[in-house]
């Protein structure tokens, strides 16, 4: 049986890596006495999978995890047991059983919704900011340039002589001014995520600063992921039904 759960990541825990989150869940499963299934072999691991890794420093209201269990446990009991042993900052918000044949979270993930707080070096009129955002969205190409990585021995190093250019415009589905308070703005973003592409909000903020004259203070950017979405019957819906 497979349980799909939504959880939040807040507070000081936004500064731990995805690998640390995996370890925390493994430990919580043991301490909460969750009947999770394990792989076979000499080094068994709990059978669980996440939708996507969350960047360090990013807060989230909508992370998702699938776990396989050997015996059924009521979802309310599952949530209660895990939350009782989770560190502050991680919290299971909802859970439901899904068909074991359903595609993995990574396979169905298509989009992410974010709220991104930015600060400007000077004050702008609200309408002027909206006009700059609208102009940004009229661009047919927004090119992100990355240095390619070249394999060397057991690892990789950047090859400064080769760059990769990517048009990120098709990965931006919506960008709007959510709110503003003086020089502090909150932007709402709907971006491609998953196997079809992945655009980080901090990259979009940097390109917005480059393509417009908005004087964004880049080292003050704060990101909150609101939701992850899949496509169903032509609509984009959350990864847990209902």
C-alpha positions, 0 to 999 in steps of 0.5 A: 500500500502506498501513502501520499503525504503533503508536508511543510518545511519552515523555520530553521529547517529551510537551511538543511539540504534535501539529503538531510530531509531524507534522513530526518524522515527515515529517523521519524519513520522508525521513532514513530513506529510507521510500518514502512516497507524496506528494500531487499538485500544486504543494505535495506532502505525504507521505500519512500520517494519525494516529488522534488528537492527543495533548494536550501533556504526556500520555505515551502507549504507544499512538499510531497512524499510517497511511502510504501507500508506493509500494513494499513495504518489510518491516515490520521494516526499516521499524521499524528505519529509522524508529527509527534517525532518530527523536528520543529519546522517539518509537519505532515499536513495531509495524507491519503492512500493511492493506488500502488500502480499510480505514477510516481510524484516525479513523473506527474510533477509539472508546475510549482507556485511560488511567492517571492519577496524582493526588495528594491533599492528605491521606491516605484509606483505600483502601476510602473512595476506592473508595466515592467512585469508585463513588458518582461512577459512580452519577451519571446526570448529570455536567455539564461547562460550557464557554463557547461560542466566537464568531467574530470576524474571522478567529479566535474568541473566548469568548462569556462570556454563552453556555455549553454544558452537556454530560453527560459521564457516557455518555462514561465507560465505566470508572473504577477505582483502579489503585494507591495509595501514601499520598496518591498515587493511580493511576486507570485510565480507559476513555473515549470517543474519536473521532467519537462524542465525546471526553472528556479524562482531566483533565476527568474528574479535575476533575469527580471532585474537584467531585462528591466530597470528594476533595481532588485537587491538580489541577496535579499530574495526570500522564496516560499513554495505554495504548491506543486501541480500535476496535469489532469484532464487539461487542468493543473491540480494539486498532487493530492486529490481533494 
